[in-house]
Amino acid sequence: MNQWLISVAELHQLEGSNIVIFDCRFSLADHNMGKTLYQQGHIPGARHLDMEKDLSGPKGSHGGRHPLPETEVFSARIRQCGVNQNTFIVAYDNNRLAGAARLWWLLGYFGHHRVKILDGGLSAWEAAGFSVTDDDPTSSEGDFEARENPSLVVDHHWVRKHLTSRPITLIDSREAPRYLGREEPIDPVKGHIPGAVNAPWQQVTNEAGFTWPQEQQQKIWQALPIADNPVVYCGSGITACVNLLSLSLAGVDNARLYAGSWSDWCSYPANPIEPPRTEPPELESTQIEPP
């Protein structure tokens, strides 16, 4: 098994072992879709985690569309699913790892590192001929206790303070048109944080949701001027976690998440915003050819 990835064959061999599987499917357009899909069919034994209720915290006027969940609330929900301090966790979705990577990062942030992401997600599981079920499993209460690691995250004040600092690099994980300010389908303001470079999160996987090999992950970041202290953001802190996964797979383990991301940054009228501009050369250089 890869450090953070597990194949469907490897997971199938572990069925019945002391593991907890989480279904992290979600839709930003329809907040009920993840639960609906779970009820229609999921990997046997999997529990569902809701992006809005379980993997995010209460929303306010600032903090972004998906603030980090409150520590005690997250602890209680994960314990409810039978997770202990030493439980092996597997996360999957059908969103090119976006939901699963969010849980992977959150678990690391809260001190639980025995976690892997199912490469290829539920589609790969079904394509391999493995069964799904609509049964909702039950479990006894676990003893998981979340312990925050503040060094893994930054907020609006930190970004504003270090906006012109080097060596740090802000990495915008959104698609190029949103980064460039040509379109913005979700948030009220177009553009990006000044000085940020663009690395669209979809580059980490192919269209089927399988991650590219390590050398391809490394090429993504070698094509960008990444300094010693990368800080990753996206629209609301979800898909940025896919880039954080990619950085870790590439051997970069000191990257941090701007949790509120663009939806938090643009909620402050005084914050500088880089306006639409001609696509920079580095955008073209980050488009990785498949192996």
N, C-alpha and C positions, 0 to 999 in steps of 0.2 A: 504493500500500500504506500502511496505517496504521502508526504508529510501531512497535507491537508485534504487530499482527495481519496475517494474510494470508488472502485468500479462496481457495476451492478453485480458482476460475478462474485466479487469479494464480499459484498453485502449479503448476497443470497447465501453464501457459505456461513455467515454469522447469524442467520435467522435462528432465533431461539436462545441466543447467547444473552449475556447481561448487557444489553444495549437499549437505548431509547432512540427512536426514529421520529423526526419532526418533519411534517409537511408544511412548507413555507410558501405555498403558492398564494399569489395575490394579484390584484389589479388596481391601479391607481384610478381608473375610470369607474370601477364598480367595486366598492369596498366589501360587498357580500360574495363576490365571485370566488375568492379563495376557499371559503367555507363550503360553498355550493359544490365546487369541484372535489373537495375532500369527501363530502358526503356521497358523491357519485362513484368514487373509487379511489383508493389510496393503497400504498404498500402495507401489507399486513402488519399490524402492531403500531403503525404510525399514529402520532397525535398531531392535531392541527394547531398551529400558532397563527394568530391573526396579526397582520402587519399593523393595523391601526390600533388594536387594543393591547396586544401582547408584546410586540416588537417596537413600539413607540410609546411616548408618554403624552400627557395632556398638552394640548396646543394653547398658545397664548398669542398676544399681539406680536411678540418676537420669539425667536427660538426655532423658527422653521416649521415646515409642514409635518415633519416626523421627528420631534424631539426624542432624546434618549429616554427609555422607560425609567421610571423611578425604581431605585434599587430594591426596596422591600416588595414592591408590587411584582417586579420581575422575578425575584426570589420565590415568592409565594406561588406564582404561576408555574415556574419550572419544577418546584417541589411537588406541586399537584400532579404533575405528569410522571412522577416516580423517579426523578433524577436525584442521585446522591452525589457526594463530593467526588467520587471516583468513577461515576457512570460514563461509559463510552457513548457518545452522541453522534448520530448521523443526521444531517440536514439535506433536504432536497426541495426542488421546485420545478416549474416548467418555464421559468423566466430567464434563461441563460445565466443561472446561478444568483440572480439579484436577491431573491428572498433568502436563499440558503446562505449566501455570503453575509447578509445582514445579521442572521443569527450567529454565524461563525464569529463575526467580529464582536458582537455583543457578549458572547460567552467568554471570549478572550479578555474583553474589557472588564468583565465581572469575575475574572479569575478562574475560569474553567477551560482547560486547554485540551481535554480529551474529546475532540470533535473533528469530524471530517465531513466533507461535502460530497454528495453523490454526483459523480461526473456524468453529465448527460441528463441528469434529472429523471423524472418519472417516465418521460418518453423513452429513454434508454432502457429503463426497467421493463416496460411493456414490450419494447422491440425485441428484447432478449427472450420473451416468452414467459416471463415470470408473472404470477398472478397478482391481482389487486382485489380489494374487498371494500365493502361499505360498512363493515363492522366498526363501531367506535370502542376502542379498548378501554379497559379500566386498569387502575394501578393503585398500589398503596402509596402513601405520602413519602416523598424522599426527604433527604436532609440537606439538600443543596443550600448554600448560603453565599449570596453574591457579595463580592468585595471589589469595589471600584478601583481601577488603575487610572488616575487622572492624567498620567503621562501619555496616554494613548489618544487624547482628544484635546482640541482647542476650541475656543469660542470666538464670538464676534470681537470682543475686546482684544484678545490676543492677536487675531489677524490684523486688526486696525493698527495695533502698536507695532507689529513687525512687517507692515505692508511694504516698506522699502528696504527691509533688512536682507542681508545676504550673509552666510549662505543658507537661505531657505528657498523652497520652490513651492508655489501654489499650483496644484494640478486640478484642472476643471475636467470632470469625467463625463459631462454631457455631450450630446451629439454636436458636431461642428456648427450647424445652423443656429443652435441655441447659444453656444459659446460666442459666436460672432455677432449675436444680436440681430440676426436676420429673421428669426421667429422665436416666439415664446408661447407655447400652448398651455402652460400651467400657471406660471408665476406672473405677477402684474407688471414686472419691469424686465426689459430685455438687456442683454449684455453680459459682461463677466467682471470679476474682481480684477482690478488693474494689476498687470504683471503676471497673471496666471497663464500657464501653458495648457494646451488642450490634448487630452488623451481619452477619446471616447471609450466608454467601458465595454462596448460590444466587441472591441478588438481582442478581448481576453479569451473569448470562446468562438467556435464556429457557429453556424446558424442552428445546428442541432443541440447546442449547449454543451459541447465537449471543449475542455480547455486545450489550448495549444501547448505543445511541449515546452519544457523549461527554456530552451534556447530561443523560442519565439517570444516568450514572456520577456526575456532579457532584451531582445531587440526593440520591443516597445519602448523601454525606458532608456536604452542606449541612444535612441533617436531623439531624445529630448534633453534639454539642459537641466538635468535633475541634480540639485545641490545635496548637501549633506543632510538636510532636514526637510524632507518632502511632507507637505500637508495636502490632503486630498479632499475635494468637495464635489458635490453634484447639485441636483436640484434641492434635495431635502435630506441627504445623508444615507440613502439606500444603495443606489447603484455605485456610489463611491466605494462601497465595501468590496465590489468586484475588483476594482483597481487595487485596493489594499491587498486583496488576495493575490492578485497578479504580482504585485511588488514583492510579497513574501515568497511566492514561488520562484521569483527571479533572484532571491537572495537579499532583498532589501527589507530589513525587519524593523526599521526605526521610523516608518511612515506613520503619520497621525491623521485623524479624521477631524475635519471641521464639521461638527455634528449638525449645526443648523443649516450649513451650506448656503446656496444661493438664495433660497427662500427666506433665510434669516438675514443675510447681508442686505438684500434689497428692501427689507422692511424698515431700514434706518435711512430716512431721507438724506441725512448728511454724509452717508458713505459714498466715496467716489466709485464711479462705474465706468468701465472702459466702453466707449461707444462702438457701434458697428464699424468695421474696417475691412480692408482687403485681407483675404485669407493668408495667414503667415506661412512661410516656407515650411516650418516645422510640422504643420498640420499634415502636409503631404508626406513628409518623411516618416510619420508614425503609422501610415497605413501598411500593415504587415501582410505580406503575401503568405497564403497557406502553404504548409510544407508539401 
